Amino acid sequence: MDKVKVGVIGVGGMGSGHATTMKSVEEVELTAVCDIEKGVAEQVAAEHQVKCFVDSRALIDSGLADAVIVATPHYFHPPIGVYAMKKGLHVLSEKPVAVTVAAADQMNKTAQQTGVIYTVMYQNRSVPLYRAVKKLIDEGRLGELYRTSFIDPHYRSQAYYDSATWRATWRGEGGGVLLNQAPHGIDIFTWLAGLPVRVLAETRTRCHKIEVEDEASARLEYANGAIGYYHTSVNEHPGGSYMELCGEEGKIVIADGKPKFYTLETPIQQFTEENDQMWASPSVHEEEVAVEETESGHKMIIRNFARAIIYNEPLLAPGVEGLVSVEFMNALVLSGKKNKPVEIPVDREEYEEFIEEMRKSSKEKKLTGPTQRVTDPYHLT
Ligand SMILES: NC(=O)c1ccc[n+]([C@@H]2O[C@H](COP(=O)([O-])OP(=O)(O)OC[C@H]3O[C@@H](n4cnc5c(N)ncnc54)[C@H](O)[C@@H]3O)[C@@H](O)[C@H]2O)c1
């Protein structure tokens, strides 16, 4: 096989974007699209001259595709992904892989049982800077982490939330900023720093008329006793993000995509115990982060997915690791709503009961204008 035949399921804003991106990825061929809205499926199918379906199972069973990209609203990622895997199709799931940890577990279990290639569209894993920082951390250049911070604000208008019935509802989306805008940052943050074991969060709805949170903050505790601080929202402009990872032997600061990497001549604990000068502190060196420019973004994740299928190339964003960010977001949502500390791994039963309650309390959303399927232009690369 030198080209993977791919069907895209859910061809709204993001899915139609992926269909277009695939034209510039030599290792894939778009062969079918599916959307529950017939008109949407037909329009995208006509644009790309491929077959269209309104039922994802029919596309999966059609024999037209070796693999699928699932770009529906989040709740549908696991049922469609699991069905495709069981039929032997490789799966690229949009983020988050699931709304709940139990559903993400199901995806992981099925991927392991079937042996298909399973990846998640966490395209920031392909960004050269984050790959370089990950390498430094894996090489132990920061030493043991003792503090993390991640401030990751975004902006969304009320018109954005009013553009589709599923958005920002418990029944259609299963959460707010934590489930939609924050996952990319959470993925990178937890990829670099690991998962905390306990969180105490505050979530609230501050600027928008929506059921779910548009802001979240949390204090994080890690297994080694390190602490962290996290904040996200869709209420700030300009956005920009700020991450600090402080270790025994060094510190990384990434402000708006620009890194600063400091290394200590003597590790903090050792210096604290050994030096006898009242106002001394360890010598610090600032080092360049060696960033190797490569292709990145959606295109790179799609290419990597196909190359994993054809050539067994290692995945940049393995689907099984999609569970990690779901642990983090579920823990914060639960902690914020229940006003209590929450342990990670999140209690599966408790979260299923909680989300069921929230879904029951969720009101049907009536739109005052037409549904819009337009993805953030920033994300169309
Ligand atoms: N990776 C990224 O950069 C990125 C960016 C935007 C959105 N996303 C993700 O993509 C997904 C879709 O978001 P969007 O903004 O494109 O939403 P959208 O509303 O524009 O599109 C979703 C489409 O899925 C269709 N659909 C709904 N249920 C379906 C089903 N069961 N089977 C087939 N089609 C179905 C809808 O009719 C719609 O056309 C979300 O999970 C979101 O988090 C990822």
PDBQT file of the ligand as one rigid body, heavy atoms in Angstrom, charges set to zero:
ROOT
HETATM    1  N1  LIG A 401      -7.727  19.872  16.047  1.00  0.00    +0.000 N 
HETATM    2  C1  LIG A 401      -8.208  21.069  15.857  1.00  0.00    +0.000 C 
HETATM    3  O1  LIG A 401      -7.457  22.012  15.609  1.00  0.00    +0.000 OA
HETATM    4  C2  LIG A 401      -9.684  21.297  15.917  1.00  0.00    +0.000 A 
HETATM    5  C3  LIG A 401     -10.229  22.549  15.541  1.00  0.00    +0.000 A 
HETATM    6  C4  LIG A 401     -11.626  22.680  15.547  1.00  0.00    +0.000 A 
HETATM    7  C5  LIG A 401     -12.434  21.617  15.957  1.00  0.00    +0.000 A 
HETATM    8  N2  LIG A 401     -11.852  20.451  16.339  1.00  0.00    +0.000 N 
HETATM    9  C6  LIG A 401     -12.686  19.313  16.785  1.00  0.00    +0.000 C 
HETATM   10  O2  LIG A 401     -13.436  18.836  15.669  1.00  0.00    +0.000 OA
HETATM   11  C7  LIG A 401     -14.713  18.380  16.096  1.00  0.00    +0.000 C 
HETATM   12  C8  LIG A 401     -15.803  19.065  15.271  1.00  0.00    +0.000 C 
HETATM   13  O3  LIG A 401     -15.744  20.455  15.486  1.00  0.00    +0.000 OA
HETATM   14  P1  LIG A 401     -16.237  21.501  14.367  1.00  0.00    +0.000 P 
HETATM   15  O4  LIG A 401     -15.842  22.842  14.841  1.00  0.00    +0.000 OA
HETATM   16  O5  LIG A 401     -15.784  21.041  13.028  1.00  0.00    +0.000 OA
HETATM   17  O6  LIG A 401     -17.817  21.327  14.477  1.00  0.00    +0.000 OA
HETATM   18  P2  LIG A 401     -18.938  21.556  13.340  1.00  0.00    +0.000 P 
HETATM   19  O7  LIG A 401     -20.221  21.695  14.049  1.00  0.00    +0.000 OA
HETATM   20  O8  LIG A 401     -18.508  22.641  12.424  1.00  0.00    +0.000 OA
HETATM   21  O9  LIG A 401     -18.897  20.186  12.530  1.00  0.00    +0.000 OA
HETATM   22  C9  LIG A 401     -19.309  18.953  13.063  1.00  0.00    +0.000 C 
HETATM   23  C10 LIG A 401     -20.012  18.181  11.955  1.00  0.00    +0.000 C 
HETATM   24  O10 LIG A 401     -20.302  16.870  12.406  1.00  0.00    +0.000 OA
HETATM   25  C11 LIG A 401     -21.589  16.510  11.924  1.00  0.00    +0.000 C 
HETATM   26  N3  LIG A 401     -22.094  15.415  12.757  1.00  0.00    +0.000 N 
HETATM   27  C12 LIG A 401     -22.661  15.483  14.004  1.00  0.00    +0.000 A 
HETATM   28  N4  LIG A 401     -22.911  14.260  14.479  1.00  0.00    +0.000 NA
HETATM   29  C13 LIG A 401     -22.520  13.380  13.520  1.00  0.00    +0.000 A 
HETATM   30  C14 LIG A 401     -22.539  11.972  13.423  1.00  0.00    +0.000 A 
HETATM   31  N5  LIG A 401     -22.994  11.212  14.416  1.00  0.00    +0.000 N 
HETATM   32  N6  LIG A 401     -22.067  11.404  12.285  1.00  0.00    +0.000 NA
HETATM   33  C15 LIG A 401     -21.615  12.155  11.264  1.00  0.00    +0.000 A 
HETATM   34  N7  LIG A 401     -21.566  13.510  11.303  1.00  0.00    +0.000 NA
HETATM   35  C16 LIG A 401     -22.001  14.110  12.418  1.00  0.00    +0.000 A 
HETATM   36  C17 LIG A 401     -22.393  17.787  12.007  1.00  0.00    +0.000 C 
HETATM   37  O11 LIG A 401     -23.538  17.767  11.176  1.00  0.00    +0.000 OA
HETATM   38  C18 LIG A 401     -21.345  18.816  11.553  1.00  0.00    +0.000 C 
HETATM   39  O12 LIG A 401     -21.377  19.028  10.167  1.00  0.00    +0.000 OA
HETATM   40  C19 LIG A 401     -14.811  18.680  17.593  1.00  0.00    +0.000 C 
HETATM   41  O13 LIG A 401     -14.548  17.508  18.331  1.00  0.00    +0.000 OA
HETATM   42  C20 LIG A 401     -13.714  19.705  17.825  1.00  0.00    +0.000 C 
HETATM   43  O14 LIG A 401     -13.142  19.648  19.124  1.00  0.00    +0.000 OA
HETATM   44  C21 LIG A 401     -10.506  20.277  16.317  1.00  0.00    +0.000 A 
ENDROOT
TORSDOF 0
